[in-house]
Amino acid sequence: MKNDHPHKLGFIGLGLMGKPMCRNLIQAGFDLFVTSRSQQPRDDLAEAGAIPLETPSQVAAAADTIIVIVADTVAVESVLFGENGVINGLRDKSLVIDMGTTSVIHTRQFAELISEKGGSYVDAPVSGGTIGAESGSLTIMAGGSEEAFERALPFLQVLGDRITHVGAAGAGQVAKAANQVIVGLNIGAAAEALALAKAAGVNPAKVREALQGGFADSRIL
């Protein structure tokens, strides 16, 4: 692994999003300590230059900044505050960045608990899917103090190409909720429109082709 950066970075959650994000951080030269529930992703990233560890607390003890991207709010809480959680190994003045989609209320509680332990917290959920994770072109919506966001920015810039500091802790998750509302409604609208075409005896694939490039066009369509 290159050692261009003295900063030690931890990463927890090596799924479809986390694994390619880790590869981008390794390529950027960060010393990366990783863990996940499954052994295989740890082994794969070790071959790429990461340092695999067994538990979130070990990652927190080794790193100055810890990025978390796991399935849901329950998983985030477990990773941060469960047995062998981040909180048990957290260094003073460490930064925790949650890049998953997590409850706003819980995010604010997590930020407060991390702050009480001397750390800082940024919620930075993403949009762009696995394609964005692989290419380092995610859209990132961040919440947290100005100081915490500035500390997180060098890592976020490796992972995304559109990064917005929305507001205080939890604001990133509010923006992600708004994103999901818009995405969900657009999926429903596209599905209804193509179902209408099919019911009227018209090939929905041809209707989609006709709509592409017009005002109704979108990634969802």
SULKA-V39102 format. One record per backbone hydrogen bond with DSSP energy under -0.5 kcal/mol. CO is the residue of the C=O (numbers start at 1). NH is the residue of the N-H. E is the energy in kcal/mol with one decimal. If there is no record, write none. Layout:
CO&NH&E  CO&NH&E
This chain:
7&9&-0.5  7&31&-0.8  8&64&-2.5  8&65&-1.5  9&33&-2.7  10&67&-2.8  11&35&-1.7  12&69&-2.5  15&19&-2.2  17&21&-1.6  18&22&-2.4  19&23&-1.9  20&24&-1.8  21&25&-1.9  22&26&-2.6  23&27&-2.4  24&28&-1.4  25&30&-1.9  26&29&-1.6  29&4&-0.6  29&5&-1.0  30&32&-0.6  31&9&-2.5  31&33&-0.5  32&51&-3.1  33&11&-2.7  34&53&-2.9  35&13&-2.1  38&42&-0.7  39&43&-2.2  40&44&-2.7  41&45&-2.3  42&46&-1.9  43&47&-1.7  44&48&-0.9  45&49&-0.7  45&50&-2.8  46&49&-0.9  50&52&-0.6  51&34&-2.1  55&59&-1.7  56&60&-2.6  57&61&-2.0  58&62&-1.3  59&63&-1.6  60&91&-0.6  64&95&-2.0  65&10&-3.4  66&97&-3.0  67&12&-2.9  68&99&-3.3  68&100&-0.5  72&76&-2.3  73&77&-2.6  74&78&-2.2  75&79&-2.5  76&80&-2.4  77&81&-3.1  78&82&-1.8  79&86&-2.5  80&87&-2.9  82&85&-2.2  84&57&-2.1  85&88&-1.5  86&89&-2.0  86&90&-0.9  91&94&-1.6  94&120&-2.6  95&66&-3.0  96&98&-0.5  96&122&-2.5  97&68&-3.0  97&99&-0.7  98&124&-3.5  99&126&-0.7  100&102&-0.7  103&107&-2.5  104&108&-2.2  105&109&-1.7  106&110&-3.2  107&111&-2.6  108&112&-1.8  109&113&-2.3  110&114&-2.5  111&115&-2.2  112&116&-2.1  113&117&-0.9  114&117&-0.6  114&119&-2.5  115&118&-1.9  118&93&-1.9  120&96&-2.6  122&98&-2.3  122&124&-0.6  123&143&-2.8  125&141&-2.4  127&139&-3.0  128&132&-1.8  129&133&-2.0  130&134&-2.5  131&135&-2.1  132&136&-1.1  132&137&-2.1  132&138&-0.6  138&140&-0.5  138&161&-1.4  138&162&-1.3  139&127&-2.2  140&142&-0.6  140&164&-2.4  141&125&-0.6  142&166&-2.7  142&167&-1.0  143&123&-1.8  145&149&-2.7  146&150&-2.3  147&151&-1.8  148&152&-2.0  149&153&-1.9  150&154&-0.5  152&155&-1.1  152&156&-2.1  153&157&-2.6  154&158&-0.5  155&158&-0.8  155&159&-1.1  156&160&-2.2  159&138&-1.7  162&140&-3.0  164&142&-3.1  164&166&-1.0  167&144&-2.5  168&171&-2.7  170&174&-1.7  171&175&-2.3  172&176&-2.1  173&177&-2.3  174&178&-2.2  175&179&-2.3  176&180&-2.5  177&181&-2.2  178&182&-2.2  179&183&-2.7  180&184&-2.9  181&185&-2.4  182&186&-2.1  183&187&-2.5  184&188&-2.3  185&189&-2.4  186&190&-2.6  187&191&-2.5  188&192&-2.5  189&193&-2.3  190&194&-2.2  191&195&-2.2  192&196&-2.3  193&197&-1.9  194&198&-2.2  195&199&-2.7  196&200&-1.6  197&202&-2.7  198&201&-1.7  203&206&-0.5  203&207&-1.8  204&208&-2.7  205&209&-2.1  206&210&-2.1  207&211&-1.8  208&212&-1.4  211&214&-2.1  214&217&-1.5
